[in-house]
């Protein structure tokens, strides 16, 4: 049975094809259109998924949409009416869009599938999709389920349990009370873009002190022991306005919201530290309640809040669960995958057999390109390359470049699905370099200097560098762990703010955040044969079983998909070398490098 899951029309449209319970393909539309967080019908993602399965739309047995539009519209109408007249602008802008498109999902799906699909459509609720994406691919026979995000239809979070081939949601938190929207409100208040700047807020938090945490818990959030809470909506405007916070927040937090791109001050750093501390406390309380309610030893998570890897790390270290598995496409895009798996297991009733590791294949579910395709493209643009027919020789060459502190773009194999599964479309660097974080942020990624980079480490060595168990699996860059004390370097006290960036904090300074932590990705041959081979070659040359691993894109751009995307991003940045499949290119040899219109390339992506 071939099932297509679709998420669309709100944020991060995506498609996923499941055939007889196997995840065949999944991709976000943004990777093809090059429009970040593209919310249009995922036409190109659907086309790719069908092509990967070798079928056409007419061959599908079922198409599943990841939420229930009429229920979401009910919430919007009730909210608009409840906030009249302040909600008038939202009402007049939102109603035509809903009446014209979003309430007519079957019609839009018919149109998107070219009228070729003649079967029925199924609809899961938003948090059912998240829960299914968290539990069904996980390695657990049974687990507690937590989903936390901004808002679906009415739910903003849910607690449930998964057993075998079924999930059951037991409790939910409802709009307007939302941990995701609370965090996004502070994203907005500190001058970052909502729905994409939350990562920046998390990255900024270690530079500040949580001096506003008590104010948040006293004035904004009525938090209970079980992690449920109510927000004081006098301080928020997202239910009725076009901004996230009201002027009442300005009084509490020493002035108005920071303007985008304005200098960061200690206030923003302290606000980031404060909301991060509050978020972690809420997540820990909810998890403890979930453990008590379900009696489970394992936990699975999805929803946008599950991408907060700092909270996840604390939950693993301090929470009650023995093992945690988090969906790497935890946001709305993962809803397409969850909807398809929910249909197969829960609607159709097919059995499920958990797999060691997980059933998501390293989340390498996107398109791949053959050497013939890559070679033809490189020849068409006049690239100067060396082709390696021997995989071991290529990995040795890449390791040599990295050991020489070169920054290398790497694109090989199937593209990753989700923002936390990297290795196939990555920018790599030497974690031993004290300058590498600033170099890669400012000259490669064109983003703020404080943004941390993550380490990819051979799994058998993870406990040697981080406070993690031997061979602990963290394949999706979703857990933050402290760097081991014996790998730390003592820092001078009294240094505050961004000046802390200049301090060398460990033997791997490029991946050690200012609080002594790192966002850890473990690598082994079972998921990433090429990536593991590069790491082993680097270890042989340097004694270091670790590399910097960051997504292959620049600020505001989706992660690269095709060889053409990788080539353009390479030329537009200060990367020293590029690897696409079996081809290695160095910048100095490229005649196009000097005359490439970098500004034209970068200007097509809105800064976020």
Secondary structure, DSSP 8 states (H G I E B T S, - for coil): -EEEEEE-SSSS-EEEEEETTEEEEEEETHHHH--TT--S--HHHHHHHHHHHT--GGG-SEEEESS-HHHHHHHHHHHHHHTTTTTHHHHHHHHHHIIIIIT-HHHHHHHHTTT---S-EEE--HHHHHHHHHHTTSS-SEEEEEEE-S-SSSEEEEEEEEETTEEEEEEEEETT--HHHHHHHHHHHTT--TTTTHHHHHHHGGGS--TTHHHIIIIIEEE-TTS-EEE-GGGB-TTTSSSSB-HHHHHHTTSS---TTS---HHHHHHHHHHHHHHHHHHHHHHHHHHHHH--SEEEEESGGGG-HHHHHHHHHHSS-SEEEE-TT-STTHHHHHHHHHIIIIIS-------SS-SSGGGB-S----HHHHHHHHHHTT---EE-SSHHHHHHHHHHHHHTT--EEEE-SS-BSSTT--SSEEEEE-TT-SSHHHHIIIIII-S-TT---EEEEEGGGHHHHBSS-TT---TTS-EEEEB-GGGB----TT--GGGGGGS--BTTGGG--TTSEEEEEEE-TTT-HHHHHHHHHHHHHHS--EEEEEESS-TTS----SHHHHHHHHHHS--SEEEETTEEEEGGG-THHHH--HHHHHHTS---
